[in-house]
Amino acid sequence: MKNQITVSYPQELAFTLKMQENEFKNEMLKLTIVKLYELGKISSSLASKILNLNRVDFLELINKYQVSFFSYKSEKELLNDLKNA
């Protein structure tokens, strides 16, 4: 079962972005899910499932929004993980 939320926004916002209403709604969903992924709140697997994308398409989407697939906060953290792999 899917839950639904309603977001109020100025009517001219979609127009300003040169998007049809459905296109704007889809874009807002993508942005929300990508941001939740970026913040580490959801996994890439869950994000892909919510957006109905395969893993490769999700990676392309986050790249479009300049979000890294790697969630390392520092080079030291990355090197430590590589050392322990």
KEDRENKE-350161 format. One record per atom (N, C-alpha, C, CB): atom name; y, z, x. Coordinates in pm, whole numbers, plus 50000, padded with zeros to 5 digits. Each point is the difference from the previous one (the first is absolute). Glycine has a CB too. Layout:
BEGIN
(site CA,(Y,Z,X)),
...
//
This chain:
BEGIN
(site N,(49882,50000,50084)),
(site CA,(50118,50000,49916)),
(site C,(50124,50000,50088)),
(site CB,(49876,50122,49816)),
(site N,(50220,49796,50152)),
(site CA,(50124,49993,50076)),
(site C,(50109,50077,49929)),
(site CB,(49933,49777,50093)),
(site N,(50145,50295,49985)),
(site CA,(50119,50065,49947)),
(site C,(50118,49905,50014)),
(site CB,(49910,50230,50059)),
(site N,(50194,49797,49867)),
(site CA,(50116,49913,50003)),
(site C,(50125,50085,50011)),
(site CB,(49881,49825,49863)),
(site N,(50217,50127,50214)),
(site CA,(50130,50066,50007)),
(site C,(50107,49899,49962)),
(site CB,(49919,50160,50181)),
(site N,(50193,49892,49776)),
(site CA,(50113,49915,49965)),
(site C,(50115,50031,50094)),
(site CB,(49927,49990,49757)),
(site N,(50133,49907,50297)),
(site CA,(50113,50016,50091)),
(site C,(50120,49928,49939)),
(site CB,(49847,50017,50203)),
(site N,(50263,50053,49787)),
(site CA,(50123,49938,49949)),
(site C,(50077,49940,50117)),
(site CB,(50011,50165,49806)),
(site N,(50039,49716,50175)),
(site CA,(50080,49935,50103)),
(site C,(50100,49908,49931)),
(site CB,(49810,50012,50170)),
(site N,(50303,49961,49897)),
(site CA,(50100,49912,49940)),
(site C,(49941,49860,49978)),
(site CB,(50184,50132,50111)),
(site N,(49847,49809,49778)),
(site CA,(49947,49869,49964)),
(site C,(50033,49895,50106)),
(site CB,(50021,50061,49759)),
(site N,(50095,49953,50303)),
(site CA,(50041,49898,50096)),
(site C,(49928,50011,50135)),
(site CB,(50220,49997,49887)),
(site N,(49703,50109,50135)),
(site CA,(49932,50016,50128)),
(site C,(49900,49886,50026)),
(site CB,(50027,50248,49979)),
(site N,(49887,49724,49927)),
(site CA,(49904,49889,50016)),
(site C,(50075,49868,50015)),
(site CB,(49829,50126,49864)),
(site N,(50278,49858,50060)),
(site CA,(50080,49877,50009)),
(site C,(50061,49987,50139)),
(site CB,(50051,50013,49754)),
(site N,(50003,50098,50297)),
(site CA,(50061,50000,50134)),
(site C,(49898,49961,50106)),
(site CB,(50161,50176,49925)),
(site N,(49715,49869,50056)),
(site CA,(49893,49970,50095)),
(site C,(49934,49865,49973)),
(site CB,(49961,50244,50023)),
(site N,(50091,49686,49876)),
(site CA,(49950,49867,49961)),
(site C,(49851,50005,49965)),
(site CB,(50172,49894,50148)),
(site N,(49792,50205,49769)),
(site CA,(49861,50017,49958)),
(site C,(49992,50006,49849)),
(site CB,(49948,50121,50213)),
(site N,(49943,49826,49735)),
(site CA,(49968,50017,49859)),
(site C,(49956,50144,49981)),
(site CB,(49934,49754,49972)),
(site N,(50068,50294,49905)),
(site CA,(49967,50139,49972)),
(site C,(49860,50039,50049)),
(site CB,(50151,49988,49802)),
(site N,(49749,49930,50171)),
(site CA,(49863,50031,50045)),
(site C,(49989,50000,50152)),
(site CB,(49912,49900,49790)),
(site N,(50155,50005,50272)),
(site CA,(50001,49992,50146)),
(site C,(50064,50126,50059)),
(site CB,(50011,49747,49989)),
(site N,(50098,50298,49949)),
(site CA,(50069,50120,50045)),
(site C,(49909,50123,49986)),
(site CB,(50222,49898,49935)),
(site N,(49710,50114,49952)),
(site CA,(49908,50113,49978)),
(site C,(49889,50001,50104)),
(site CB,(50051,49993,49754)),
(site N,(49892,49890,50273)),
(site CA,(49894,49991,50101)),
(site C,(50051,50038,50139)),
(site CB,(49891,49821,49864)),
(site N,(50230,50136,50167)),
(site CA,(50060,50033,50129)),
(site C,(50023,50150,50013)),
(site CB,(50110,49774,50006)),
(site N,(49935,50289,49887)),
(site CA,(50023,50145,50003)),
(site C,(49869,50075,50020)),
(site CB,(50200,49972,49850)),
(site N,(49692,49982,50088)),
(site CA,(49870,50063,50020)),
(site C,(49956,49986,50146)),
(site CB,(49938,49951,49760)),
(site N,(50075,49928,50295)),
(site CA,(49963,49979,50140)),
(site C,(50080,50090,50093)),
(site CB,(49941,49763,49946)),
(site N,(50190,50242,50033)),
(site CA,(50085,50084,50085)),
(site C,(49961,50147,49992)),
(site CB,(50185,49836,49969)),
(site N,(49785,50210,49913)),
(site CA,(49961,50140,49981)),
(site C,(49870,50031,50072)),
(site CB,(50116,50001,49779)),
(site N,(49784,49915,50203)),
(site CA,(49869,50024,50061)),
(site C,(50009,49988,50152)),
(site CB,(49887,49912,49794)),
(site N,(50186,49990,50257)),
(site CA,(50016,49985,50144)),
(site C,(50071,50123,50059)),
(site CB,(50009,49749,49975)),
(site N,(50091,50301,49956)),
(site CA,(50071,50119,50049)),
(site C,(49909,50122,50001)),
(site CB,(50215,49907,49913)),
(site N,(49704,50111,49983)),
(site CA,(49904,50111,49997)),
(site C,(49901,49989,50116)),
(site CB,(50024,50015,49750)),
(site N,(49933,49864,50280)),
(site CA,(49911,49977,50114)),
(site C,(50072,50034,50131)),
(site CB,(49878,49819,49871)),
(site N,(50245,50132,50143)),
(site CA,(50078,50023,50122)),
(site C,(50020,50149,50025)),
(site CB,(50116,49780,49966)),
(site N,(49905,50297,49928)),
(site CA,(50020,50144,50013)),
(site C,(49870,50077,50020)),
(site CB,(50200,49976,49856)),
(site N,(49687,49953,50139)),
(site CA,(49871,50064,50019)),
(site C,(49949,50073,49878)),
(site CB,(50060,50022,50236)),
(site N,(49996,49949,49649)),
(site CA,(49959,50066,49875)),
(site C,(49874,49938,49941)),
(site CB,(50239,50055,49957)),
(site N,(49738,49816,50071)),
(site CA,(49879,49933,49951)),
(site C,(49942,49915,50113)),
(site CB,(50089,49996,49762)),
(site N,(49783,49976,50230)),
(site CA,(49933,49918,50101)),
(site C,(50024,49852,49974)),
(site CB,(49824,50178,50027)),
(site N,(50149,49741,50075)),
(site CA,(50012,49855,49981)),
(site C,(49897,49951,49900)),
(site CB,(50087,49975,50235)),
(site N,(49798,50092,49761)),
(site CA,(49897,49962,49904)),
(site C,(50047,50021,49856)),
(site CB,(49825,50060,50169)),
(site N,(50235,50057,49804)),
(site CA,(50050,50028,49866)),
(site C,(50117,49908,49966)),
(site CB,(49927,50239,50022)),
(site N,(50162,49740,50075)),
(site CA,(50115,49911,49977)),
(site C,(49953,49860,49964)),
(site CB,(50138,50136,50161)),
(site N,(49763,49814,49913)),
(site CA,(49945,49867,49972)),
(site C,(49941,49994,49860)),
(site CB,(49952,49969,50243)),
(site N,(49976,50135,49721)),
(site CA,(49936,50005,49868)),
(site C,(50105,50000,49888)),
(site CB,(49806,50125,50099)),
(site N,(50298,49957,49915)),
(site CA,(50105,50008,49898)),
(site C,(50068,49865,49983)),
(site CB,(50036,50243,50055)),
(site N,(49990,49690,50057)),
(site CA,(50070,49871,49995)),
(site C,(49906,49882,49976)),
(site CB,(50169,50095,50153)),
(site N,(49702,49935,49836)),
(site CA,(49901,49896,49974)),
(site C,(49999,49894,50111)),
(site CB,(50027,50039,49754)),
(site N,(49980,50009,50371)),
(site CA,(50001,49913,50116)),
(site C,(49880,50031,50089)),
(site CB,(50251,49984,49991)),
(site N,(49703,49916,50084)),
(site CA,(49899,50030,50101)),
(site C,(50072,50057,50122)),
(site CB,(49845,49816,49915)),
(site N,(50079,50235,50180)),
(site CA,(50058,50069,50115)),
(site C,(50095,49911,50081)),
(site CB,(49794,50141,50010)),
(site N,(50167,49734,50013)),
(site CA,(50083,49908,50078)),
(site C,(50131,49972,49928)),
(site CB,(49793,49896,50097)),
(site N,(50203,50081,49773)),
(site CA,(50123,49976,49924)),
(site C,(50091,50121,50001)),
(site CB,(49875,49840,49854)),
(site N,(50066,50281,50143)),
(site CA,(50082,50121,50007)),
(site C,(50068,50010,50137)),
(site CB,(49847,50116,49836)),
(site N,(50081,49852,50271)),
(site CA,(50060,50003,50134)),
(site C,(50114,49900,50010)),
(site CB,(49779,50069,50097)),
(site N,(50206,49814,49842)),
(site CA,(50108,49901,49998)),
(site C,(50120,50052,49921)),
(site CB,(49830,49815,50019)),
(site N,(50142,50255,49871)),
(site CA,(50108,50055,49918)),
(site C,(50080,50106,50076)),
(site CB,(49864,49954,49795)),
(site N,(50067,50139,50271)),
(site CA,(50075,50104,50072)),
(site C,(50076,49940,50117)),
(site CB,(49829,50171,49932)),
(site N,(50117,49724,50128)),
(site CA,(50073,49932,50106)),
(site C,(50128,49938,49945)),
(site CB,(49783,49953,50120)),
(site N,(50211,49990,49761)),
(site CA,(50118,49942,49935)),
(site C,(50110,50104,49984)),
(site CB,(49852,49837,49878)),
(site N,(50108,50287,50093)),
(site CA,(50097,50109,49982)),
(site C,(50025,50078,50128)),
(site CB,(49926,50016,49764)),
(site N,(50028,49929,50349)),
(site CA,(50021,50059,50132)),
(site C,(49944,50142,50009)),
(site CB,(50203,49858,50025)),
(site N,(49679,50162,49918)),
(site CA,(49930,50128,50007)),
(site C,(49879,49980,50090)),
(site CB,(50079,50073,49767)),
(site N,(49906,50015,50330)),
(site CA,(49889,49989,50093)),
(site C,(49870,50051,49939)),
(site CB,(50161,50025,50189)),
(site N,(49730,49909,49846)),
(site CA,(49868,50047,49958)),
(site C,(49963,50127,50076)),
(site CB,(49931,49764,49947)),
(site N,(50122,50248,50174)),
(site CA,(49971,50117,50083)),
(site C,(50097,50111,49964)),
(site CB,(49913,49854,50187)),
(site N,(50033,50266,49798)),
(site CA,(50085,50111,49955)),
(site C,(50025,50103,50110)),
(site CB,(49911,49966,49771)),
(site N,(50090,49989,50353)),
(site CA,(50022,50093,50111)),
(site C,(50148,50031,50012)),
(site CB,(49798,49912,50120)),
(site N,(50232,50217,49894)),
(site CA,(50140,50042,50009)),
(site C,(50052,49990,50143)),
(site CB,(49963,50153,49806)),
(site N,(49945,49845,50290)),
(site CA,(50042,49992,50139)),
(site C,(49897,49924,50082)),
(site CB,(50126,50217,49977)),
(site N,(49917,49736,50138)),
(site CA,(49909,49931,50091)),
(site C,(49891,50095,50048)),
(site CB,(50186,49846,50072)),
(site N,(49851,50281,49948)),
(site CA,(49904,50101,50045)),
(site C,(49886,50016,49898)),
(site CB,(50185,50121,50123)),
(site N,(49849,49881,49750)),
(site CA,(49900,50013,49893)),
(site C,(49905,49880,50001)),
(site CB,(50164,50133,49861)),
(site N,(49891,49748,50157)),
(site CA,(49919,49878,50006)),
(site C,(49907,50004,50121)),
(site CB,(50182,49871,49884)),
(site N,(49872,50162,50233)),
(site CA,(49919,50005,50121)),
(site C,(49889,50104,49990)),
(site CB,(50198,49925,50131)),
(site N,(49832,50187,49806)),
(site CA,(49900,50105,49981)),
(site C,(49885,49949,49912)),
(site CB,(50180,50176,50024)),
(site N,(49853,49754,49869)),
(site CA,(49897,49944,49912)),
(site C,(49916,49895,50073)),
(site CB,(50148,50044,49802)),
(site N,(49917,49873,50278)),
(site CA,(49927,49898,50075)),
(site C,(49907,50064,50102)),
(site CB,(50191,49841,49969)),
(site N,(49855,50265,50094)),
(site CA,(49918,50072,50099)),
(site C,(49877,50061,49934)),
(site CB,(50206,50049,50135)),
(site N,(49809,49999,49743)),
(site CA,(49890,50067,49929)),
(site C,(49912,49904,49921)),
(site CB,(50144,50201,49987)),
(site N,(49888,49672,50014)),
(site CA,(49923,49902,49921)),
(site C,(49864,49973,50061)),
(site CB,(50212,49897,49925)),
//
